[in-house]
Amino acid sequence: MSNEFLDDYLQREENFEDELMTWEAARCTSAAQTYFQSYYHQRTSRHYSDGALEFNNPVKIADWERHFIYPKNAHNYPDIVLSIGTGIQAKFDSDSTLKEGKTNILMRKLVPKGLMGKIGVAAQTVRSTLDCERQWSDFANNIRYDPELSARCDCLNVPLADKPPKLDDFGGIRGLKKEAANHLAKKSASDYISIIARQLVASLFYFEPLSRSKKQEKYTWHGLLCCRLSPDMHEQFFKLIKRKPVFRVIQGGKVQDPLIHATPTINFHMKTFISEVEVVLRECNVEIKIEISFQDQGNTEWNAISGFPRILENLVDPRILEE
């Protein structure tokens, strides 16, 4: 794993009491230079400021961090990668943008980080939105070889007819809000948001295998199908169940593969949001995918639940697999 982001990686403190609190992290990322002062963290004697000048779209460093923090799970797919933009100017001079981009790179190399934010912040307002979109495009281009990963990565942004308002232009916020609402009301945007929503809902569910048995050349996994909503969210869970979710197991990687076992509607415990289930497979040590759909959608849209595709044998103690 490359160490290219180590200088920008937020190191964890040895003492829990010295960690950044949530409000402190929000204060740090809001410290846009020339507008707000950097935040001084007294417990660690460190200064923090907005990281947008280095990573206007942090998707690349976020992907790097998940590999760095969880190396054992680095080979697994994230449930979803969602980048939410703050608007991008739809019409711009591509030639001038290219020149500005090269200038930006040169400045970042020659100017110390502490001074970079104080140079031409106002002139970078439009350029920053373009950089944000460009960084997402670079990330998407790097993962295009993996269709499964690409399908889990979404970028939601709003095209703007004109330059975005300056950071302190309170009067421009109302127009920006209206422009965003008009765009999101379009069917194309609504359909895309529905795709993202289905991925997020699917990631609420996960399967916890407990044991495996073999009979007549088939492997039956006994486990728990769980929903990670908090126990006090009964109303929200009831709405999900009312939509009659159904689950299926795909073994072999292809939907038309005969090793597909569709399940009837699962009976969840309405207090724990857990259901005891069995997953029947014809082979062991093979990657499978558990997917969810809802009958109110006609079972036409399927999305993988959290943690899949996965080899179930890798999730349990090897001792329970002894025949």
Secondary structure, 3 states (H helix, E strand, C coil): CCCCCHHHCCCCCCCHHHCCCHHHHHHHHCCCCCCCCCEEECCCCEEECCCCCCCCCCHHHHHHHHHHHCHHHCCCCCCCEEEECCCEECCCCHHHHHHHHHHHHHHHHHCCHHHHCCCCCCCHHHHHHHHHHHHHHHHHHHCCCCHHHHHCEEEECCEECCCCCCCCCCHHHHHHHHHHHHHHCCHHHHHHHHHHHHHHHHCCEEEEEEEEEEECCEEEEEEEEEECCCCCCHHHHHHHHHCCEEEEEEECCCCCCCCEEECCCCCCCCCCCEEEEEEEECCCCCCEEEEEEEHHHCCCCCEECECCCECHHHHCCHHHHCC
